[in-house]
Amino acid sequence: MTALWDVFICHATEDKDVFVRALADELRRRTLRVWYDEYELRVGDRLLDAIDRGLANSKYGVVVLSQAFFKKEWTRTELNALANREVDGHKVILPVWLDVQRRDVAQYSTVLAGRVAVKASSGVSSVAEALMSVLLRPPPPDGAGATEPNPSPITGGVARADGIVVGGSRVPLPSFYPSVSSAGTRLRPLDCVRLFARGTYPAVLVSAYDLYRADDKTAEKLRNALLSAKSQGTRVALDSGNYEAFWSADNKWKPSLFWQILQTETYYDLAFSYDGHPDRLVSLAPQRAINTIEGRCLRDQDKTGIGTVVPIVHAKEDNVAVVCRGVAERLNPIMIAVPERELGSGTRARAASVRRVRAALNSTGQYFPIHLLGTGNPRAIAAYSFAGADSFDGLEWCHQVADPSSHTLHHFHQRDILACDCAFCADASLPYDVATLSHNLLYYQVLMHDIRESMERDEARAFLCRLMPPALAARITGEAE
């Protein structure tokens, strides 16, 4: 049955004027179908019947938790009705905290306290953006949680998402996030970000550590460049900075410093959870790993001023699918991140791991995008995309050069001997480094567009066969197994 409303807003009457009415108006302005009592109830309506109809016929329930909410019996009744619809791992309840802390929520419900929530203090627009990232996901099929007798190795019977809402804007999937870092790159992070501010690249990943280490003047310039890029439509993801801290041999970088960046910066749309000591996580049994990853993500989300925190899963190759599913069921995240290097030895083994993770996530009945950390090789991106991954980040774009004719990477100073006639290669007035990085950004945009188009046309095998031997392409997509 098709839902009549996208969202039901469960709230206390006392909170209408201070927050709820503005949130309902904002969600409605964004073209969502919102069940909100002031919209739906008319003189003469039977109150209980109208509310029951709204609860039963809405895809999700936004629950505005406040001190007034905790004191009401009726709000608990509505909350229980929404909770009863959460079956087979499908999440219905989307919590918003209005002037309450986790300890307040825990006193009311330990289950709700364990869920990622968005804070009303971040503003109506930011709350709406965070909710939209979930509300616009493809809905689970009827009988969520069920699997087909012979599910596809990629979709598992769940419709693949072709986009994700980040910061109120849609980023197409699959997508590549060029990483901006102070470690091992030719241009400073500031110069790299300025390239994004000139164009319309969909997304970029920046390091919290680089903001922390920059002097005040440089940090301000970097912040302004990121805001400029964001105003041009680029969505900004914030990395925890552990990679840069490792290469800088900085043992002082710790979660509390990361939280300062989360709380004070306003340019990012999503952030990856702080994943210090990943070797310890990998050694944990699956259930302990799930508990630890959940706790870290909730801790970081509690510290963020804006944006949504993405959990990072560190697990052994044999356990990664189980851990990813457990984290998805606990957190209902916008996406799940996994380091490519931990998925196995070699691209074939890693693609097989991606397929297992995709099947495990799809068995929940929902589509959770998979983000692979540290994946910038074009052929690997194509292989993992067709195996079931959705987004990637890497540094290859800024210290190598991509050859569009072969989809291979070469030394940074070999661009001028490639057979490329793009606008940047043809412009002799551009400095070499700027032309090369701009060439690479254009290349990755075209690559991801071509991958998405081949998916739409159901031509994954044909696309991969242009990059690798047909037998290998069949193994990558699972057709040979």
Stockholm file with secondary structure:
# STOCKHOLM 1.0

chainA/1-481         MTALWDVFICHATEDKDVFVRALADELRRRTLRVWYDEYELRVGDRLLDAIDRGLANSKYGVVVLSQAFFKKEWTRTELNALANREVDGHKVILPVWLDVQRRDVAQYSTVLAGRVAVKASSGVSSVAEALMSVLLRPPPPDGAGATEPNPSPITGGVARADGIVVGGSRVPLPSFYPSVSSAGTRLRPLDCVRLFARGTYPAVLVSAYDLYRADDKTAEKLRNALLSAKSQGTRVALDSGNYEAFWSADNKWKPSLFWQILQTETYYDLAFSYDGHPDRLVSLAPQRAINTIEGRCLRDQDKTGIGTVVPIVHAKEDNVAVVCRGVAERLNPIMIAVPERELGSGTRARAASVRRVRAALNSTGQYFPIHLLGTGNPRAIAAYSFAGADSFDGLEWCHQVADPSSHTLHHFHQRDILACDCAFCADASLPYDVATLSHNLLYYQVLMHDIRESMERDEARAFLCRLMPPALAARITGEAE
#=GR chainA/1-481 SS CCCSEEEEEECCGGGIIIIIHHHHHHHHHTTCCEECHHHHCCTTCCHHHHHHHHHHTEEEEEEEECHHHHTCHHHHHHHHHHHTTCCTTCCCEEEEESSCCHHHHHHHCHHHHTSCCEEGGGCHHHHHHHHHHHHTSCCCCSSTTCCCSSCCTTTTTSCCCSEEEETTEEEESSEEEEEECSSSCSSCHHHHHHHHHHSCCSEEEEEHHHHHHSCHHHHHHHHHHHHHHHHTTCEEEEECSHHHHHHTTCTTCCHHHHHHHHHHCCSCSEEECCCCCHHHHHTSCHHHHHHHHHHHHHHHHHHCSSSEEECBCCCCTTTHHHHHHHHHHHHCCSCEEEEGGGGCSSHHHHHHHHHHHHHHHHTTTSCCCEEEETCCCHHHHHHHHHHTCCEEEESGGGTEEEETTTTEEEEGGGGGGSCCCCHHHHCTTSCHHHHHHHHHHHHHHHHHHHHHHHHHTTCHHHHHHTTSCHHHHHHHHTTTC
#=GC SS_cons         CCCSEEEEEECCGGGIIIIIHHHHHHHHHTTCCEECHHHHCCTTCCHHHHHHHHHHTEEEEEEEECHHHHTCHHHHHHHHHHHTTCCTTCCCEEEEESSCCHHHHHHHCHHHHTSCCEEGGGCHHHHHHHHHHHHTSCCCCSSTTCCCSSCCTTTTTSCCCSEEEETTEEEESSEEEEEECSSSCSSCHHHHHHHHHHSCCSEEEEEHHHHHHSCHHHHHHHHHHHHHHHHTTCEEEEECSHHHHHHTTCTTCCHHHHHHHHHHCCSCSEEECCCCCHHHHHTSCHHHHHHHHHHHHHHHHHHCSSSEEECBCCCCTTTHHHHHHHHHHHHCCSCEEEEGGGGCSSHHHHHHHHHHHHHHHHTTTSCCCEEEETCCCHHHHHHHHHHTCCEEEESGGGTEEEETTTTEEEEGGGGGGSCCCCHHHHCTTSCHHHHHHHHHHHHHHHHHHHHHHHHHTTCHHHHHHTTSCHHHHHHHHTTTC
//
